[in-house]
């Protein structure tokens, strides 16, 4: 998955899930990516749809020429859908968005151990109570 997508770990886990299936694509190859993405963003706001990757997708698409052709892959699992836009080889990902139906949150995907912030030694030590009235030597 592309490094420029902030929520790529969530989208990647969704795509890799065995229950996620490819869906039909009426317009698999399109140069209307700008319009599709802007329309989706507007719909998501209007219908209070949670989405991952939308901001990065909009940024990536804004950097493309208006007539640039991209291939759209649509993947679904239950109430969730991922739209992945690539340059036709399935490798050079331009952007992706994962979303659910209105009122349905994003899927809960366990974070890989390597992505969890490691607790520092300091965080593992018991915290001592600060005694504001303790006597100190001068």
C-alpha positions as CSV (number, residue, x, y, z in Angstrom):
1,X,0.0,0.0,0.0
2,X,1.2,3.5,-0.7
3,X,3.2,5.2,2.0
4,X,1.4,8.5,1.5
5,X,-1.9,7.2,2.8
6,X,-2.2,8.0,6.5
7,X,-4.6,5.2,7.4
8,X,-3.0,2.6,5.0
9,X,-2.8,-0.1,7.8
10,X,-6.6,0.0,8.2
11,X,-7.3,-0.2,4.5
12,X,-4.6,-2.8,3.9
13,X,-6.0,-5.0,6.7
14,X,-9.5,-4.7,5.2
15,X,-8.3,-5.6,1.7
16,X,-6.3,-8.6,3.1
17,X,-9.3,-9.9,5.1
18,X,-10.5,-13.2,3.6
19,X,-14.2,-12.0,3.7
20,X,-13.4,-9.0,1.5
21,X,-14.4,-9.6,-2.1
22,X,-13.9,-7.7,-5.3
23,X,-17.1,-6.0,-6.5
24,X,-18.3,-5.1,-10.0
25,X,-16.8,-2.0,-11.5
26,X,-19.1,-0.3,-14.0
27,X,-16.4,2.2,-14.9
28,X,-13.1,0.5,-13.9
29,X,-11.0,2.8,-16.0
30,X,-11.8,6.4,-15.5
31,X,-10.4,9.9,-15.9
32,X,-13.3,11.3,-13.8
33,X,-11.4,10.5,-10.5
34,X,-11.6,14.2,-9.5
35,X,-15.3,14.3,-9.8
36,X,-15.8,10.9,-8.1
37,X,-13.7,11.8,-5.1
38,X,-15.3,15.2,-4.6
39,X,-18.7,13.7,-4.9
40,X,-17.9,11.0,-2.4
41,X,-16.5,13.5,0.1
42,X,-19.6,15.6,-0.1
43,X,-21.9,12.5,0.3
44,X,-19.8,11.3,3.3
45,X,-20.2,14.7,5.0
46,X,-23.9,14.9,4.2
47,X,-24.7,11.4,5.4
48,X,-22.3,11.2,8.3
49,X,-20.3,8.4,6.8
50,X,-17.0,7.4,8.5
51,X,-14.1,7.1,6.1
52,X,-10.4,6.2,6.3
53,X,-8.0,7.5,3.6
54,X,-10.3,10.1,2.1
55,X,-8.2,13.2,2.9
56,X,-5.1,11.5,1.4
57,X,-7.0,10.4,-1.6
58,X,-8.3,13.9,-2.2
59,X,-4.8,15.4,-1.9
60,X,-3.3,12.8,-4.3
61,X,-6.1,13.3,-6.8
62,X,-5.6,17.1,-6.7
63,X,-2.0,16.6,-7.9
64,X,-3.1,14.6,-11.0
65,X,-3.9,16.1,-14.4
66,X,-7.7,16.3,-15.0
67,X,-7.5,13.8,-17.9
68,X,-5.3,11.2,-16.2
69,X,-6.7,7.7,-16.5
70,X,-6.8,5.5,-13.3
71,X,-8.2,2.1,-12.6
72,X,-10.6,1.8,-9.7
73,X,-10.9,-1.4,-7.7
74,X,-14.0,-1.8,-5.5
75,X,-13.8,-4.2,-2.6
76,X,-16.6,-5.1,-0.2
77,X,-17.2,-6.9,3.0
78,X,-20.5,-6.6,4.9
79,X,-21.4,-2.9,5.2
80,X,-17.9,-1.7,4.3
81,X,-16.4,-0.8,0.9
82,X,-12.9,0.2,-0.2
83,X,-12.2,2.0,-3.4
84,X,-8.6,1.8,-4.5
85,X,-7.3,3.9,-7.4
86,X,-4.1,2.8,-9.2
87,X,-2.3,3.5,-12.4
88,X,-3.4,0.2,-14.1
89,X,-0.7,-2.1,-12.8
90,X,-2.3,-2.7,-9.4
91,X,1.0,-1.7,-7.8
92,X,1.3,2.1,-8.0
93,X,-1.5,3.1,-5.7
94,X,-2.6,6.7,-6.1
95,X,-5.1,6.6,-3.2
96,X,-7.7,4.6,-1.4
97,X,-10.7,5.2,0.8
98,X,-12.5,2.7,3.2
99,X,-16.0,3.6,4.3
100,X,-19.1,2.1,5.8
101,X,-22.8,2.7,5.2
102,X,-24.3,5.7,6.9
103,X,-24.3,5.2,10.7
104,X,-22.0,2.3,10.5
105,X,-18.5,2.8,11.9
106,X,-15.3,1.6,10.3
107,X,-14.4,-2.0,10.8
108,X,-12.4,-2.7,14.0
109,X,-9.1,-4.0,12.8
110,X,-6.5,-5.1,15.3
111,X,-3.3,-3.0,15.0
112,X,-0.2,-5.1,14.1
113,X,2.2,-5.4,17.0
114,X,4.9,-3.6,15.1
115,X,2.7,-0.5,14.8
116,X,1.8,-0.3,18.5
117,X,3.7,2.3,20.4
118,X,6.2,0.6,22.7
119,X,5.9,1.5,26.3
120,X,9.0,3.1,27.6
121,X,10.6,1.8,30.8
122,X,9.5,5.0,32.5
123,X,5.8,4.3,31.6
124,X,6.1,0.8,33.1
125,X,7.3,2.0,36.5
126,X,4.7,2.6,39.2
127,X,3.9,6.2,39.6
128,X,4.6,7.6,43.0
129,X,2.2,10.0,44.7
130,X,3.6,13.5,45.0
131,X,3.5,14.7,48.6
132,X,3.0,18.4,48.7
133,X,3.5,18.6,52.4
134,X,6.7,16.5,52.7
135,X,9.4,18.2,54.7
136,X,12.5,19.0,52.8
137,X,15.9,19.9,54.0
138,X,17.1,23.4,53.3
